[in-house]
Amino acid sequence: MWTHIPILAPQIAQLLLTRPQGTYLDGTLGLGGHTRYFLNQLGSQARIFGLDKDPHALRMATERVNDPRLTPCHAGYAQAPQVLAQHGVHQIDGALFDLGLSSYQLDDPSRGFSLLREGPLDMRFDTTQALSAADIVNTWPLDELTRIFKEFGEERRAEPAARAILDARRTQRITTTTQLKQILQPALGPQRARVHPATQIFQALRIACNQELAQVAQIAHVLQTLLSPGARGAVLTFHSLEDRLIKNQFKALVQQGGWKLVNKHTLVPSHDEIQANPRARSAKLRVIERL
Ligand SMILES: C[S@@+](CC[C@H](N)C(=O)[O-])C[C@H]1O[C@@H](n2cnc3c(N)ncnc32)[C@H](O)[C@@H]1O
């Protein structure tokens, strides 16, 4: 019932799948859209390790892909070297990281990711993790909330938004997406543009809850540890914070020597792809190769 359309799948397959019988990492398996596309292009001896923090997504991907060449693993991609080592794999022929959340997670109200849907303030990718967005909103101090709204949401009204939350939680526990949206409204003002004024605050909470940028900052290390010579790493980012982190990590690898950028500038989806899948709108692809 849930869907997620893989972004730039043919282009990524062409750039990444340099060895038809190779071993690959899909660091963010999601519903397995990219992996399914890749397996259709790969040989019978190929393998893909599909990692995801979300046990529900993993279960759905395993059913949908339904292919013995896929090994699904419940883990964050920063742990990929250790997870693959447990399977006796120390070198791979390519890796994909499709960052952020899937359409399925956004569309499911029970996950609490979308401010457009009434639901619990959850936002955990990994539903076995203790910390939820509700814990952050109800317990973190003013300066920490202000910091994450600024750093992870690039929100201009970070402090007024954090103050509104502290005022509200004196009398009530904040438990739902709609409640948070209403609490933030006086601090953020009415909706003027296409995007809702609380969008950046929701993004910041999601990033903080899942420690997303700390994971993104590990991608170069994962590539350095796992990629064999000639293998490539591809990263799809969806906002400037992620893209900057990847750009800088790739730059550092190239400067260190033994790596080259496959595409000098980011690749972006075509107008037609964005028409067919509006969530592709902000996607940017960077690819690096180990020499
Ligand atoms: C954009 S979706 C991937 C969609 C997938 N490429 C497809 O075509 O179906 C991102 C996925 O990454 C997962 N995720 C986010 N951060 C992660 C991390 N640090 N490690 C592993 N998975 C992560 C999310 O749970 C989500 O399922």
The ligand as a Tripos MOL2 file, in Angstrom:
@<TRIPOS>MOLECULE
LIG
   27    29     1     0     0
SMALL
NO_CHARGES

@<TRIPOS>ATOM
      1 C1         14.9390    8.1660    0.8920 C.3       1 LIG1
      2 S1         14.6600    6.6710    1.7380 S.3       1 LIG1
      3 C2         15.4070    5.4670    0.7430 C.3       1 LIG1
      4 C3         14.5330    4.9900   -0.3670 C.3       1 LIG1
      5 C4         15.1210    3.8830   -1.2120 C.3       1 LIG1
      6 N1         16.3090    4.3070   -1.9290 N.3       1 LIG1
      7 C5         14.0820    3.3370   -2.1890 C.2       1 LIG1
      8 O1         14.2770    3.5230   -3.3990 O.co2     1 LIG1
      9 O2         13.0860    2.7590   -1.7520 O.co2     1 LIG1
     10 C6         15.7490    6.7840    3.0640 C.3       1 LIG1
     11 C7         15.7580    5.5920    3.9970 C.3       1 LIG1
     12 O3         16.9300    5.6920    4.7900 O.3       1 LIG1
     13 C8         16.6710    5.2710    6.0960 C.3       1 LIG1
     14 N2         17.6970    5.8890    6.9220 N.ar      1 LIG1
     15 C9         17.8060    7.1620    7.3340 C.ar      1 LIG1
     16 N3         18.9520    7.3450    8.0030 N.ar      1 LIG1
     17 C10        19.5970    6.1480    8.0020 C.ar      1 LIG1
     18 C11        20.8410    5.7020    8.5190 C.ar      1 LIG1
     19 N4         21.6620    6.5170    9.1670 N.pl3     1 LIG1
     20 N5         21.1830    4.4160    8.3050 N.ar      1 LIG1
     21 C12        20.3650    3.5620    7.6260 C.ar      1 LIG1
     22 N6         19.1750    3.9390    7.1300 N.ar      1 LIG1
     23 C13        18.8010    5.2200    7.3160 C.ar      1 LIG1
     24 C14        15.2570    5.7050    6.3590 C.3       1 LIG1
     25 O4         14.6710    4.9120    7.3580 O.3       1 LIG1
     26 C15        14.5980    5.5040    4.9820 C.3       1 LIG1
     27 O5         13.9870    4.2530    4.8980 O.3       1 LIG1
@<TRIPOS>BOND
     1     1     2 1
     2     2     3 1
     3     2    10 1
     4     3     4 1
     5     4     5 1
     6     5     6 1
     7     5     7 1
     8     7     8 2
     9     7     9 1
    10    10    11 1
    11    11    12 1
    12    11    26 1
    13    12    13 1
    14    13    14 1
    15    13    24 1
    16    14    15 ar
    17    14    23 ar
    18    15    16 ar
    19    16    17 ar
    20    17    18 ar
    21    17    23 ar
    22    18    19 1
    23    18    20 ar
    24    20    21 ar
    25    21    22 ar
    26    22    23 ar
    27    24    25 1
    28    24    26 1
    29    26    27 1
@<TRIPOS>SUBSTRUCTURE
     1 LIG1         1 GROUP 0 **** ****
